[in-house]
Amino acid sequence: QVRLVESGGGLVQAGGSLRLSCAVSRSISSFTFTGWYRQVPGEQRELVAIITSGGTTNYEEAVKGRFAISREIGKNVLYLQLNSLKHEDTAVYYCVARDRWNNYWGQGTQVTVSS
């Protein structure tokens, strides 16, 4: 069973920064991709950023230039650096890992940006 545990969320003022972490219980390299989604109550979960097993990254348009996804393969940890935060970035952020058979999700971590 694959477990993903997020941490690092919290309350921050607009313009501030946070770094989210996701500890994965299996080798990150074994997944097709790992990444981050976010969800606001009443809305669909949306992609924020992903990184493929080969290291290619992709970002949702609204976060390009402000957020950065990275990983420490040896520690099986995925990161999301959030800079220049805006009120509209407020959401629960979920870590995801996908292999040939399943998507695996963490429990989520709340990010709240005060304006």
N, C-alpha and C positions, 0 to 999 in steps of 0.2 A: 504494500500500500504506500502510495506517495503522499507525503505531507509537505505542505507549504505554509510557512508561518511568517506573516508580515509584522513589521514593527517600524516605528519612526514617525507615525502620524501625530497630529496635534493641532493646536491653535496657533496661528501666526498672522501677523499683520500683512496687509497688502504690500507687495514689494519685497517681502521677506523670502526666506529659503527654508527648505526641509530636505532631508534625505531619507527615503524609505528603503528598507531592507527586506529581503525575502529569503529565508533559510529553507533550502530544499533538501528533502531526505534522500534523494537519489542524485547521481551524477548529472549536473546540468548538461553536460555534453551528450547525454543519452536522449535528449529531447530535440524534436524538430525545431522548436523555438520556445523561448520563455518571454514573458512580458508582463505588462501592466494594463489593466482596464480600470475604469472608474464608473461609478453609478451614483446618480442623484435620485432620491425617493420619487417614485412615480415615473421615472424615465428608464429607458433601456441602458444596459451596461454598454459602455463604449470603449473602443480601443484607445489607449494612450500611446504606448510604445512597445515594440517587440524587438528582440534580438535573436537571430537565427543561430543554429548550431555553428555555422561558419563565421558568425560575427557581424553579419549584415544587420543594420538597424533600420527601423521604420517608425515614423512618428505621425500622430494625428496633427493635422495642419495647425490647429490652435495652440499647440505646445511647442512647435518647432522653434528652435533658438532659445527656448527657456528651460526645457526639461532635457535630461540626458540619462539614457539607460546604459548600464554597465554591469559587469559580472566579475566575480572572482571564481574561476573554474575550480581551483584547488580547494576552496572552502564551500563550494556549492551555494554561493550566495549571489542573489540578483539585487541590483540597486536601481533606484530612480532618484536622481537629483532634481529637485524642483526649485527653480529660481524665478525671480520676478513674479511671484505669485499674485494672482488676481482673485477677486471674490468669486468669479465664476469657476475657479478651479476647486471650489469646495465640493467634496464628494467622499464617498468611501472608495478607497483604492484597493484593488484586488490584484494579487500576483497570480499568474497562470503559467502552466507548463503543458506542452502538448507533445505527445508521442504518436506512434502509428495508430494507437487504439483509443486514446482518451485525451480529454482536457482535464487537467487537475487544477483545482482552485484553492487559494488560501481563504482565510476567514474574513479578510478585509481589515483595513486600518483607516480611521477617519481623519481626513484633512479638512480643517476649517480655516478659511481665510477671512479675516475681518477687514471691512473696508473703512 
